[in-house]
Every structure is written in structure tokens, then in C-alpha cells.
């Protein structure tokens, strides 16, 4: 009987600790830490171009190139940073992949600190759209939606 009581008491304490204990929280300091810990990369402005489009509510491409603060020229792409945004970045024409030759591409991805209410996602896209850097998913009425669409990081 004593062991059973200790076990149930311990179990109650564990459950109380899980339900009533402090909840781990993160903030934008986490983004700063991610930026400062990014691995070495490229200066992106020469290799990539931001997509040019307007969304249905008049917003444009939310993507931006930011410096990593590494001191070696490494830059990063931030596709979105708040709700209802769409961001795209495409390879510049003179750096397009030649699919007839072997190539290696690598990326370091940071999806943020939110455990809920996070973004819709992102995709790596290979495209041959005649619109080039203006390529973006559109509704049947021809507009680009704000959020809940496919932003892209592609070639």
C-alpha cells in the first residue's frame, strides 16, 4: 500500500508540474540568435532577384535579403516576418541551373520559434515560367493572395 501511495503521489506531482509549470517561451531574440549562428554562405544579391508582384490587398513581395553579421559577406533570405505575407526570391538569369549538368545546392533553413500560429510553409521550386522572377501563384481572378499561398525560393 505504501509503494502504491508513493507512486500515485509522484505521478500527481509530475502531472502538476507538466500542467502548471512554466511554459518555455521564445521571442525575436531567437531570430537574432539564428541569424548570428547561420553557417557561411554567399552574398545573395548577385545570384538571386526578389520577385515583383502585388497582392490582392496591395502589398508586395515581403521577401528581403539580410546580412548575417558574420563579417564574411554571408547573406540570408527572410521570406516573411508577419501574418498575411507572401515572399519569393528567384535565381538571376545568368545563374540558372543547367539541368544537363551535375549540380549541388544546399540551404540552411530557419522556420521560426512559434509552435502555433506559424507560417504556412515554404518550397524550393524549379520553374521555367515565362514571367521569370515575376512568377507567383495567382487566384482564378488573377490576383496574388495574402498568405495561404505558395511562396518560393527557387531557380
C-alpha angles and dihedrals in degrees: 000000000000093000092049091051092049091048093050091045091050091047090051090052092050092049091046090050092051095046102036102028126105116288117229110244133187132190139183089300083078089060090050090051091049092050093049092048096048113128121247113288143154136292094256102197092082095048104037137044127203116243116251117221143116124235126227091266094048098262120131137212108321094198118113137175114237132186119249095217088230092123093230100092095262111154131189135207120233107195098186138352105185140023126298096024134131123201133185136175125181136191113265113252095251091054099048116139116258102220090198090069133059114261137174124210127179133183138187111217129199115186099185138252101278117113092189133022088033123154125284094253139255139253139209105228134193108199140170097191115156088228090067110190089004091066111123137145112266135191121246088265090058099251130124112238125228106245126333091073133097115276114188147209104196157135 
